[in-house]
Amino acid sequence: MGKWYARPVLFVADVQRTVDFYVGKLGFSEKWRFADEVAQVDRDECEIIVSSQRPPKTGMGMLFIELTAEDFKVLPETLTSRGVVFTRGHWGYPVVIVDDPDGNQLYFPDPESPAG
């Protein structure tokens, strides 16, 4: 059986504003864009498509992004230094939560915490 590959789509009100956030605040790069309606941002092996094509779904996304233990440890400091507001939460284990400009949530789980 072959490798499965997935790219989440997060719905947003303004693609450029969202790309600016992911690139400028979270360190992604813009990989491609289709008009002003759809774009993809990438960082390492994390690829996210953002789209303004489904307004009723804007801001309803939730995405888990796994980091190495080392990267997770410096995440709060990195986010703070870039002016990114975040919260700490729990989803069976500790997580750092970042809301994008439309309220889509990025959950960064603590890789060193046992589940549950």
TORMAR-981970 format. One record per atom (N, C-alpha, C): residue number from 1; chain; atom name; z, y, x. Coordinates in nm, 3 decimals. Layout:
BEGIN
+-----+------+------+---------+---------+---------+
! pos ! unit ! site !      zz !      yy !      xx !
+-----+------+------+---------+---------+---------+
! NUM !    A !   CA !       Z !       Y !       X !
...
+-----+------+------+---------+---------+---------+
//
This chain:
BEGIN
+-----+------+------+---------+---------+---------+
! pos ! unit ! site !      zz !      yy !      xx !
+-----+------+------+---------+---------+---------+
!   1 !    A !    N !   0.000 !  -0.118 !   0.085 !
!   1 !    A !   CA !   0.000 !   0.000 !   0.000 !
!   1 !    A !    C !   0.000 !   0.124 !   0.089 !
!   2 !    A !    N !  -0.075 !   0.225 !   0.054 !
!   2 !    A !   CA !  -0.088 !   0.347 !   0.132 !
!   2 !    A !    C !   0.031 !   0.441 !   0.118 !
!   3 !    A !    N !   0.028 !   0.546 !   0.195 !
!   3 !    A !   CA !   0.132 !   0.648 !   0.194 !
!   3 !    A !    C !   0.115 !   0.737 !   0.070 !
!   4 !    A !    N !   0.225 !   0.763 !   0.003 !
!   4 !    A !   CA !   0.223 !   0.858 !  -0.108 !
!   4 !    A !    C !   0.245 !   0.997 !  -0.052 !
!   5 !    A !    N !   0.178 !   1.092 !  -0.109 !
!   5 !    A !   CA !   0.187 !   1.231 !  -0.063 !
!   5 !    A !    C !   0.203 !   1.319 !  -0.187 !
!   6 !    A !    N !   0.297 !   1.411 !  -0.183 !
!   6 !    A !   CA !   0.320 !   1.497 !  -0.298 !
!   6 !    A !    C !   0.338 !   1.641 !  -0.253 !
!   7 !    A !    N !   0.291 !   1.733 !  -0.335 !
!   7 !    A !   CA !   0.317 !   1.876 !  -0.316 !
!   7 !    A !    C !   0.367 !   1.931 !  -0.448 !
!   8 !    A !    N !   0.488 !   1.985 !  -0.450 !
!   8 !    A !   CA !   0.538 !   2.043 !  -0.574 !
!   8 !    A !    C !   0.466 !   2.175 !  -0.604 !
!   9 !    A !    N !   0.460 !   2.206 !  -0.732 !
!   9 !    A !   CA !   0.408 !   2.335 !  -0.777 !
!   9 !    A !    C !   0.523 !   2.410 !  -0.841 !
!  10 !    A !    N !   0.549 !   2.530 !  -0.790 !
!  10 !    A !   CA !   0.650 !   2.618 !  -0.850 !
!  10 !    A !    C !   0.576 !   2.731 !  -0.920 !
!  11 !    A !    N !   0.613 !   2.756 !  -1.044 !
!  11 !    A !   CA !   0.546 !   2.860 !  -1.121 !
!  11 !    A !    C !   0.619 !   2.992 !  -1.103 !
!  12 !    A !    N !   0.540 !   3.097 !  -1.080 !
!  12 !    A !   CA !   0.593 !   3.228 !  -1.045 !
!  12 !    A !    C !   0.519 !   3.337 !  -1.122 !
!  13 !    A !    N !   0.579 !   3.454 !  -1.128 !
!  13 !    A !   CA !   0.515 !   3.566 !  -1.197 !
!  13 !    A !    C !   0.412 !   3.636 !  -1.108 !
!  14 !    A !    N !   0.440 !   3.644 !  -0.979 !
!  14 !    A !   CA !   0.356 !   3.719 !  -0.887 !
!  14 !    A !    C !   0.341 !   3.638 !  -0.758 !
!  15 !    A !    N !   0.223 !   3.581 !  -0.737 !
!  15 !    A !   CA !   0.199 !   3.494 !  -0.621 !
!  15 !    A !    C !   0.222 !   3.569 !  -0.491 !
!  16 !    A !    N !   0.174 !   3.691 !  -0.478 !
!  16 !    A !   CA !   0.190 !   3.763 !  -0.352 !
!  16 !    A !    C !   0.337 !   3.789 !  -0.321 !
!  17 !    A !    N !   0.413 !   3.830 !  -0.420 !
!  17 !    A !   CA !   0.557 !   3.855 !  -0.399 !
!  17 !    A !    C !   0.626 !   3.727 !  -0.353 !
!  18 !    A !    N !   0.590 !   3.614 !  -0.413 !
!  18 !    A !   CA !   0.650 !   3.487 !  -0.378 !
!  18 !    A !    C !   0.609 !   3.443 !  -0.238 !
!  19 !    A !    N !   0.481 !   3.455 !  -0.205 !
!  19 !    A !   CA !   0.435 !   3.421 !  -0.070 !
!  19 !    A !    C !   0.508 !   3.508 !   0.032 !
!  20 !    A !    N !   0.521 !   3.637 !   0.003 !
!  20 !    A !   CA !   0.593 !   3.726 !   0.095 !
!  20 !    A !    C !   0.736 !   3.679 !   0.117 !
!  21 !    A !    N !   0.803 !   3.631 !   0.013 !
!  21 !    A !   CA !   0.940 !   3.580 !   0.025 !
!  21 !    A !    C !   0.944 !   3.455 !   0.113 !
!  22 !    A !    N !   0.860 !   3.357 !   0.081 !
!  22 !    A !   CA !   0.861 !   3.232 !   0.157 !
!  22 !    A !    C !   0.821 !   3.254 !   0.303 !
!  23 !    A !    N !   0.725 !   3.339 !   0.327 !
!  23 !    A !   CA !   0.680 !   3.366 !   0.464 !
!  23 !    A !    C !   0.780 !   3.456 !   0.537 !
!  24 !    A !    N !   0.813 !   3.569 !   0.477 !
!  24 !    A !   CA !   0.896 !   3.668 !   0.544 !
!  24 !    A !    C !   1.043 !   3.632 !   0.553 !
!  25 !    A !    N !   1.095 !   3.562 !   0.453 !
!  25 !    A !   CA !   1.239 !   3.531 !   0.450 !
!  25 !    A !    C !   1.272 !   3.388 !   0.490 !
!  26 !    A !    N !   1.183 !   3.293 !   0.459 !
!  26 !    A !   CA !   1.216 !   3.153 !   0.484 !
!  26 !    A !    C !   1.136 !   3.091 !   0.598 !
!  27 !    A !    N !   1.045 !   3.166 !   0.659 !
!  27 !    A !   CA !   0.974 !   3.116 !   0.776 !
!  27 !    A !    C !   0.856 !   3.024 !   0.749 !
!  28 !    A !    N !   0.806 !   3.023 !   0.626 !
!  28 !    A !   CA !   0.686 !   2.946 !   0.595 !
!  28 !    A !    C !   0.564 !   3.023 !   0.643 !
!  29 !    A !    N !   0.447 !   2.960 !   0.638 !
!  29 !    A !   CA !   0.321 !   3.029 !   0.659 !
!  29 !    A !    C !   0.232 !   3.002 !   0.538 !
!  30 !    A !    N !   0.142 !   3.093 !   0.513 !
!  30 !    A !   CA !   0.049 !   3.074 !   0.402 !
!  30 !    A !    C !  -0.066 !   2.987 !   0.450 !
!  31 !    A !    N !  -0.089 !   2.875 !   0.383 !
!  31 !    A !   CA !  -0.195 !   2.783 !   0.425 !
!  31 !    A !    C !  -0.328 !   2.816 !   0.357 !
!  32 !    A !    N !  -0.324 !   2.843 !   0.228 !
!  32 !    A !   CA !  -0.446 !   2.879 !   0.156 !
!  32 !    A !    C !  -0.410 !   2.953 !   0.028 !
!  33 !    A !    N !  -0.512 !   3.013 !  -0.031 !
!  33 !    A !   CA !  -0.494 !   3.088 !  -0.156 !
!  33 !    A !    C !  -0.620 !   3.076 !  -0.239 !
!  34 !    A !    N !  -0.601 !   3.071 !  -0.371 !
!  34 !    A !   CA !  -0.711 !   3.074 !  -0.466 !
!  34 !    A !    C !  -0.692 !   3.198 !  -0.552 !
!  35 !    A !    N !  -0.778 !   3.297 !  -0.530 !
!  35 !    A !   CA !  -0.770 !   3.424 !  -0.600 !
!  35 !    A !    C !  -0.627 !   3.477 !  -0.590 !
!  36 !    A !    N !  -0.578 !   3.537 !  -0.696 !
!  36 !    A !   CA !  -0.439 !   3.585 !  -0.696 !
!  36 !    A !    C !  -0.349 !   3.492 !  -0.775 !
!  37 !    A !    N !  -0.401 !   3.372 !  -0.810 !
!  37 !    A !   CA !  -0.330 !   3.284 !  -0.902 !
!  37 !    A !    C !  -0.256 !   3.167 !  -0.838 !
!  38 !    A !    N !  -0.301 !   3.121 !  -0.723 !
!  38 !    A !   CA !  -0.243 !   3.001 !  -0.662 !
!  38 !    A !    C !  -0.246 !   3.016 !  -0.510 !
!  39 !    A !    N !  -0.139 !   2.973 !  -0.445 !
!  39 !    A !   CA !  -0.134 !   2.972 !  -0.298 !
!  39 !    A !    C !  -0.047 !   2.855 !  -0.254 !
!  40 !    A !    N !  -0.064 !   2.817 !  -0.129 !
!  40 !    A !   CA !   0.023 !   2.715 !  -0.072 !
!  40 !    A !    C !   0.091 !   2.772 !   0.051 !
!  41 !    A !    N !   0.222 !   2.746 !   0.061 !
!  41 !    A !   CA !   0.299 !   2.782 !   0.179 !
!  41 !    A !    C !   0.348 !   2.654 !   0.246 !
!  42 !    A !    N !   0.356 !   2.656 !   0.378 !
!  42 !    A !   CA !   0.396 !   2.539 !   0.455 !
!  42 !    A !    C !   0.500 !   2.577 !   0.559 !
!  43 !    A !    N !   0.588 !   2.484 !   0.585 !
!  43 !    A !   CA !   0.679 !   2.494 !   0.699 !
!  43 !    A !    C !   0.709 !   2.352 !   0.744 !
!  44 !    A !    N !   0.676 !   2.322 !   0.867 !
!  44 !    A !   CA !   0.688 !   2.185 !   0.918 !
!  44 !    A !    C !   0.612 !   2.093 !   0.823 !
!  45 !    A !    N !   0.675 !   1.994 !   0.765 !
!  45 !    A !   CA !   0.605 !   1.903 !   0.673 !
!  45 !    A !    C !   0.633 !   1.936 !   0.527 !
!  46 !    A !    N !   0.689 !   2.053 !   0.501 !
!  46 !    A !   CA !   0.720 !   2.096 !   0.365 !
!  46 !    A !    C !   0.607 !   2.185 !   0.315 !
!  47 !    A !    N !   0.540 !   2.140 !   0.210 !
!  47 !    A !   CA !   0.430 !   2.215 !   0.151 !
!  47 !    A !    C !   0.464 !   2.244 !   0.005 !
!  48 !    A !    N !   0.449 !   2.370 !  -0.032 !
!  48 !    A !   CA !   0.480 !   2.412 !  -0.169 !
!  48 !    A !    C !   0.363 !   2.494 !  -0.222 !
!  49 !    A !    N !   0.316 !   2.459 !  -0.340 !
!  49 !    A !   CA !   0.215 !   2.538 !  -0.408 !
!  49 !    A !    C !   0.286 !   2.631 !  -0.505 !
!  50 !    A !    N !   0.247 !   2.757 !  -0.506 !
!  50 !    A !   CA !   0.300 !   2.853 !  -0.603 !
!  50 !    A !    C !   0.185 !   2.900 !  -0.691 !
!  51 !    A !    N !   0.212 !   2.910 !  -0.820 !
!  51 !    A !   CA !   0.106 !   2.941 !  -0.915 !
!  51 !    A !    C !   0.158 !   3.033 !  -1.025 !
!  52 !    A !    N !   0.073 !   3.126 !  -1.064 !
!  52 !    A !   CA !   0.106 !   3.213 !  -1.177 !
!  52 !    A !    C !   0.030 !   3.171 !  -1.303 !
!  53 !    A !    N !  -0.025 !   3.051 !  -1.303 !
!  53 !    A !   CA !  -0.112 !   3.006 !  -1.412 !
!  53 !    A !    C !  -0.039 !   2.951 !  -1.535 !
!  54 !    A !    N !   0.092 !   2.934 !  -1.530 !
!  54 !    A !   CA !   0.166 !   2.880 !  -1.644 !
!  54 !    A !    C !   0.290 !   2.967 !  -1.669 !
!  55 !    A !    N !   0.270 !   3.089 !  -1.720 !
!  55 !    A !   CA !   0.383 !   3.181 !  -1.738 !
!  55 !    A !    C !   0.505 !   3.124 !  -1.809 !
!  56 !    A !    N !   0.491 !   3.037 !  -1.911 !
!  56 !    A !   CA !   0.613 !   2.985 !  -1.974 !
!  56 !    A !    C !   0.701 !   2.901 !  -1.881 !
!  57 !    A !    N !   0.645 !   2.852 !  -1.770 !
!  57 !    A !   CA !   0.720 !   2.768 !  -1.677 !
!  57 !    A !    C !   0.776 !   2.847 !  -1.558 !
!  58 !    A !    N !   0.754 !   2.976 !  -1.554 !
!  58 !    A !   CA !   0.798 !   3.058 !  -1.442 !
!  58 !    A !    C !   0.948 !   3.046 !  -1.422 !
!  59 !    A !    N !   0.986 !   3.020 !  -1.298 !
!  59 !    A !   CA !   1.126 !   3.018 !  -1.260 !
!  59 !    A !    C !   1.203 !   2.895 !  -1.303 !
!  60 !    A !    N !   1.136 !   2.791 !  -1.347 !
!  60 !    A !   CA !   1.206 !   2.673 !  -1.397 !
!  60 !    A !    C !   1.210 !   2.558 !  -1.296 !
!  61 !    A !    N !   1.162 !   2.580 !  -1.173 !
!  61 !    A !   CA !   1.155 !   2.473 !  -1.076 !
!  61 !    A !    C !   1.283 !   2.453 !  -0.997 !
!  62 !    A !    N !   1.299 !   2.331 !  -0.950 !
!  62 !    A !   CA !   1.412 !   2.294 !  -0.864 !
!  62 !    A !    C !   1.359 !   2.195 !  -0.763 !
!  63 !    A !    N !   1.379 !   2.225 !  -0.636 !
!  63 !    A !   CA !   1.319 !   2.146 !  -0.529 !
!  63 !    A !    C !   1.422 !   2.116 !  -0.423 !
!  64 !    A !    N !   1.432 !   1.991 !  -0.381 !
!  64 !    A !   CA !   1.521 !   1.952 !  -0.271 !
!  64 !    A !    C !   1.442 !   1.955 !  -0.141 !
!  65 !    A !    N !   1.499 !   2.017 !  -0.041 !
!  65 !    A !   CA !   1.438 !   2.023 !   0.092 !
!  65 !    A !    C !   1.539 !   1.968 !   0.191 !
!  66 !    A !    N !   1.504 !   1.859 !   0.256 !
!  66 !    A !   CA !   1.594 !   1.796 !   0.351 !
!  66 !    A !    C !   1.572 !   1.853 !   0.490 !
!  67 !    A !    N !   1.682 !   1.882 !   0.557 !
!  67 !    A !   CA !   1.681 !   1.934 !   0.693 !
!  67 !    A !    C !   1.753 !   1.837 !   0.785 !
!  68 !    A !    N !   1.732 !   1.853 !   0.914 !
!  68 !    A !   CA !   1.812 !   1.778 !   1.010 !
!  68 !    A !    C !   1.954 !   1.834 !   1.004 !
!  69 !    A !    N !   2.050 !   1.757 !   1.054 !
!  69 !    A !   CA !   2.190 !   1.803 !   1.055 !
!  69 !    A !    C !   2.202 !   1.933 !   1.134 !
!  70 !    A !    N !   2.132 !   1.941 !   1.245 !
!  70 !    A !   CA !   2.137 !   2.062 !   1.328 !
!  70 !    A !    C !   2.082 !   2.183 !   1.253 !
!  71 !    A !    N !   1.968 !   2.167 !   1.187 !
!  71 !    A !   CA !   1.909 !   2.278 !   1.111 !
!  71 !    A !    C !   1.996 !   2.317 !   0.992 !
!  72 !    A !    N !   2.058 !   2.217 !   0.927 !
!  72 !    A !   CA !   2.146 !   2.247 !   0.814 !
!  72 !    A !    C !   2.267 !   2.330 !   0.860 !
!  73 !    A !    N !   2.322 !   2.298 !   0.974 !
!  73 !    A !   CA !   2.440 !   2.369 !   1.024 !
!  73 !    A !    C !   2.413 !   2.518 !   1.047 !
!  74 !    A !    N !   2.293 !   2.551 !   1.090 !
!  74 !    A !   CA !   2.261 !   2.692 !   1.117 !
!  74 !    A !    C !   2.194 !   2.761 !   0.998 !
!  75 !    A !    N !   2.168 !   2.686 !   0.890 !
!  75 !    A !   CA !   2.098 !   2.743 !   0.775 !
!  75 !    A !    C !   2.168 !   2.866 !   0.717 !
!  76 !    A !    N !   2.298 !   2.862 !   0.688 !
!  76 !    A !   CA !   2.362 !   2.981 !   0.631 !
!  76 !    A !    C !   2.347 !   3.105 !   0.720 !
!  77 !    A !    N !   2.367 !   3.088 !   0.849 !
!  77 !    A !   CA !   2.353 !   3.201 !   0.942 !
!  77 !    A !    C !   2.209 !   3.251 !   0.945 !
!  78 !    A !    N !   2.115 !   3.159 !   0.945 !
!  78 !    A !   CA !   1.973 !   3.197 !   0.946 !
!  78 !    A !    C !   1.937 !   3.273 !   0.819 !
!  79 !    A !    N !   1.980 !   3.223 !   0.704 !
!  79 !    A !   CA !   1.950 !   3.290 !   0.578 !
!  79 !    A !    C !   2.013 !   3.429 !   0.574 !
!  80 !    A !    N !   2.138 !   3.439 !   0.614 !
!  80 !    A !   CA !   2.207 !   3.569 !   0.615 !
!  80 !    A !    C !   2.135 !   3.668 !   0.705 !
!  81 !    A !    N !   2.092 !   3.623 !   0.822 !
!  81 !    A !   CA !   2.025 !   3.713 !   0.916 !
!  81 !    A !    C !   1.891 !   3.761 !   0.863 !
!  82 !    A !    N !   1.832 !   3.688 !   0.770 !
!  82 !    A !   CA !   1.703 !   3.725 !   0.710 !
!  82 !    A !    C !   1.720 !   3.795 !   0.575 !
!  83 !    A !    N !   1.844 !   3.819 !   0.536 !
!  83 !    A !   CA !   1.870 !   3.887 !   0.410 !
!  83 !    A !    C !   1.851 !   3.803 !   0.286 !
!  84 !    A !    N !   1.861 !   3.671 !   0.302 !
!  84 !    A !   CA !   1.843 !   3.581 !   0.189 !
!  84 !    A !    C !   1.979 !   3.549 !   0.128 !
!  85 !    A !    N !   1.991 !   3.575 !  -0.001 !
!  85 !    A !   CA !   2.114 !   3.543 !  -0.074 !
!  85 !    A !    C !   2.112 !   3.393 !  -0.105 !
!  86 !    A !    N !   2.225 !   3.327 !  -0.085 !
!  86 !    A !   CA !   2.235 !   3.186 !  -0.116 !
!  86 !    A !    C !   2.373 !   3.157 !  -0.173 !
!  87 !    A !    N !   2.384 !   3.043 !  -0.236 !
!  87 !    A !   CA !   2.513 !   2.996 !  -0.285 !
!  87 !    A !    C !   2.535 !   2.856 !  -0.233 !
!  88 !    A !    N !   2.660 !   2.814 !  -0.238 !
!  88 !    A !   CA !   2.693 !   2.676 !  -0.205 !
!  88 !    A !    C !   2.723 !   2.606 !  -0.337 !
!  89 !    A !    N !   2.677 !   2.482 !  -0.347 !
!  89 !    A !   CA !   2.699 !   2.408 !  -0.469 !
!  89 !    A !    C !   2.722 !   2.261 !  -0.440 !
!  90 !    A !    N !   2.711 !   2.182 !  -0.544 !
!  90 !    A !   CA !   2.733 !   2.039 !  -0.530 !
!  90 !    A !    C !   2.636 !   1.966 !  -0.623 !
!  91 !    A !    N !   2.567 !   1.867 !  -0.572 !
!  91 !    A !   CA !   2.477 !   1.783 !  -0.650 !
!  91 !    A !    C !   2.499 !   1.639 !  -0.602 !
!  92 !    A !    N !   2.622 !   1.595 !  -0.618 !
!  92 !    A !   CA !   2.660 !   1.465 !  -0.565 !
!  92 !    A !    C !   2.699 !   1.471 !  -0.419 !
!  93 !    A !    N !   2.672 !   1.584 !  -0.357 !
!  93 !    A !   CA !   2.706 !   1.614 !  -0.218 !
!  93 !    A !    C !   2.690 !   1.764 !  -0.203 !
!  94 !    A !    N !   2.745 !   1.823 !  -0.098 !
!  94 !    A !   CA !   2.732 !   1.967 !  -0.080 !
!  94 !    A !    C !   2.586 !   2.009 !  -0.058 !
!  95 !    A !    N !   2.551 !   2.123 !  -0.117 !
!  95 !    A !   CA !   2.417 !   2.179 !  -0.101 !
!  95 !    A !    C !   2.426 !   2.330 !  -0.080 !
!  96 !    A !    N !   2.325 !   2.383 !  -0.013 !
!  96 !    A !   CA !   2.303 !   2.527 !  -0.006 !
!  96 !    A !    C !   2.186 !   2.554 !  -0.100 !
!  97 !    A !    N !   2.201 !   2.655 !  -0.185 !
!  97 !    A !   CA !   2.101 !   2.683 !  -0.289 !
!  97 !    A !    C !   2.043 !   2.822 !  -0.269 !
!  98 !    A !    N !   1.910 !   2.829 !  -0.264 !
!  98 !    A !   CA !   1.839 !   2.955 !  -0.253 !
!  98 !    A !    C !   1.751 !   2.970 !  -0.376 !
!  99 !    A !    N !   1.761 !   3.085 !  -0.442 !
!  99 !    A !   CA !   1.670 !   3.116 !  -0.553 !
!  99 !    A !    C !   1.555 !   3.199 !  -0.500 !
! 100 !    A !    N !   1.431 !   3.160 !  -0.537 !
! 100 !    A !   CA !   1.318 !   3.244 !  -0.498 !
! 100 !    A !    C !   1.313 !   3.365 !  -0.593 !
! 101 !    A !    N !   1.220 !   3.457 !  -0.575 !
! 101 !    A !   CA !   1.220 !   3.580 !  -0.657 !
! 101 !    A !    C !   1.212 !   3.556 !  -0.808 !
! 102 !    A !    N !   1.163 !   3.440 !  -0.850 !
! 102 !    A !   CA !   1.152 !   3.411 !  -0.993 !
! 102 !    A !    C !   1.263 !   3.321 !  -1.046 !
! 103 !    A !    N !   1.351 !   3.276 !  -0.957 !
! 103 !    A !   CA !   1.459 !   3.189 !  -1.000 !
! 103 !    A !    C !   1.436 !   3.041 !  -0.977 !
! 104 !    A !    N !   1.320 !   3.003 !  -0.922 !
! 104 !    A !   CA !   1.303 !   2.864 !  -0.880 !
! 104 !    A !    C !   1.407 !   2.838 !  -0.773 !
! 105 !    A !    N !   1.468 !   2.721 !  -0.778 !
! 105 !    A !   CA !   1.578 !   2.694 !  -0.686 !
! 105 !    A !    C !   1.540 !   2.592 !  -0.579 !
! 106 !    A !    N !   1.577 !   2.626 !  -0.456 !
! 106 !    A !   CA !   1.560 !   2.536 !  -0.343 !
! 106 !    A !    C !   1.698 !   2.483 !  -0.307 !
! 107 !    A !    N !   1.715 !   2.353 !  -0.312 !
! 107 !    A !   CA !   1.842 !   2.287 !  -0.280 !
! 107 !    A !    C !   1.830 !   2.224 !  -0.142 !
! 108 !    A !    N !   1.919 !   2.262 !  -0.053 !
! 108 !    A !   CA !   1.924 !   2.205 !   0.081 !
! 108 !    A !    C !   2.049 !   2.119 !   0.091 !
! 109 !    A !    N !   2.038 !   1.985 !   0.082 !
! 109 !    A !   CA !   2.156 !   1.898 !   0.087 !
! 109 !    A !    C !   2.210 !   1.883 !   0.229 !
! 110 !    A !    N !   2.340 !   1.867 !   0.238 !
! 110 !    A !   CA !   2.404 !   1.842 !   0.366 !
! 110 !    A !    C !   2.373 !   1.699 !   0.410 !
! 111 !    A !    N !   2.296 !   1.681 !   0.518 !
! 111 !    A !   CA !   2.256 !   1.547 !   0.557 !
! 111 !    A !    C !   2.371 !   1.463 !   0.614 !
! 112 !    A !    N !   2.482 !   1.525 !   0.646 !
! 112 !    A !   CA !   2.593 !   1.450 !   0.702 !
! 112 !    A !    C !   2.699 !   1.414 !   0.598 !
! 113 !    A !    N !   2.675 !   1.449 !   0.474 !
! 113 !    A !   CA !   2.772 !   1.421 !   0.368 !
! 113 !    A !    C !   2.732 !   1.294 !   0.295 !
! 114 !    A !    N !   2.827 !   1.201 !   0.276 !
! 114 !    A !   CA !   2.794 !   1.083 !   0.197 !
! 114 !    A !    C !   2.771 !   1.122 !   0.051 !
! 115 !    A !    N !   2.677 !   1.058 !  -0.013 !
! 115 !    A !   CA !   2.646 !   1.088 !  -0.154 !
! 115 !    A !    C !   2.765 !   1.055 !  -0.242 !
! 116 !    A !    N !   2.783 !   1.138 !  -0.344 !
! 116 !    A !   CA !   2.882 !   1.113 !  -0.447 !
! 116 !    A !    C !   3.020 !   1.147 !  -0.408 !
+-----+------+------+---------+---------+---------+
//
